[in-house]
Amino acid sequence: MKSITINGSQRESVGKKATKALRNAGQVPCVLYGGDKPVHFSAAELAFSKLVYTPNAHTVVITLEGGESFNAVLQDIQFHPVTDRILHVDFYQLFEDKEIALNIPINVVGNSKGVKNGGVLRRPYRKLRVKALPANLPDFIEVDITPLKIGDKINVGDLQSEKYTILHPDNNVVAQVRTSRTAVEDEEDEEELAEGAEAAAEGAEAPAAEAAQE
């Protein structure tokens, strides 16, 4: 999974007055949880643009003044109700040998046969909750809808991997092609038609050959 580096400064004072002063200076107060004790720090608001304003999932490398560094994931973020400025960010520390749960985006690829014939693609999920070791967290989960005909679907169970566990029931639908008023019956592939014609021809030749031998 791709990682974003955020450079920050450890906070010694965490009171309301100090927090307000940080925000006025264009800094965002943050807390890192998951370690031996919470780590309070601040970082420039612009440092969060690639982390927050994107549909992609990322891990974070938090580098503090003095050289101390932590691997983490975004846990929670608070925005101002009027200006939408970032008010506070919580992170959760990652450890190589400890699994973490994270929302991973779904990347749909391919052109569905059913959609080409007028069906409607239904996507109940844009992200899936995934549990894995940090090294095994995927950037996205790819879903190929090419083979889907009208009425076909892809479930969570079809996407499970040895490297991670998707934390949704296996029978939950991730992608489905539904019929519509303009839908027509799915046409068979050219290869399927060719194979059928070839089989029919072979079936017709066999009796003819037997008759010739007689």
Phi, psi and omega in degrees: 000141180293150183235145178242135179265132176239120179268129183219179178233134181292140181263131177267328180248132183240017180285171182298321181295315180294322179296318179296320179296322178297314181296321178296335180267009179081017179255152179247123176290136183224158175225135176253119179254171174104344179266200179297326178207155179297143177248118180265128179209173177226155179213157180298140183301325180295339181292344184263358186300316182284346181267320188268314187268058180204146177279350184281156177263139180221154164266168185230138170253112179266116180247119182259158176301134184106351175098353180290136185224146181223141170267135186206174171230153177292128180254317182203149179218139181245134180246153174292132185296340182253309185270345183066015174289150180286125181262322185199145180227134174250137176240159176235127185288140179259146174230141186302327185259013183236125181291151180226147177258134184212148176278121183248131181291152176263131178249106181273129180232162177090167178243114184291137176298320181294322179292322178300330181266017174100000177288167182246128179278126178250128180232091181295333183241141170255338177221156176234142178280121185236140177243130182192168169292149183310320182292340183258003179290125180279155174292325179200167175250117183275132179237113180268113184263005184309312184282357185288121172261175180300125182097345179281158179209162175241127181258167176304319181301334179285347186249357181298151184226158176289338184273337181210165178241127176275123188272050174225153177305141183299335182271002177292136183277130178259323178211139181210140176257115180259155179285163177215177182295329183267000184288147175239165180297141180296130176278146178289154176297154177301322180296319179295321178294319180296317179296321179294319179294320180296317179296321180294321179295318179296323180293326179283327181291325184300309179297324180296319180293321180294322180293322180294323181292326180289000000 
